[in-house]
Amino acid sequence: MNLIIELIEKARVELINENHTDVVIDNLLDEVKKEHKKQILAAYNRGRASNMGMFMMSDEEYYTKYYG
């Protein structure tokens, strides 16, 4: 997913800088970041549920430490 975020950011640079296009790319990037975080937190929580006691940090702490 990080690759998708990087590609979207690179695409913004390559596009013709029209105000509307930039807004669309910004909105797309925001949605991709939200989805990425949602998927990471869900995977972390699934892992935590299957290995009770193995994880000592909350899902938000984990996301911030490794992806934030």
GIRA-V536424 format. One record per helix or strand of 2 or more residues. SS is the DSSP state (alpha for helix, beta for strand). FROM is the first residue (numbers start at 1). TO is the last residue. If there is no record, write none. Layout:
ss->(SS | SS)
from->(FROM | FROM)
to->(TO | TO)
This chain:
ss->(alpha | alpha | alpha)
from->(2 | 19 | 59)
to->(14 | 50 | 67)
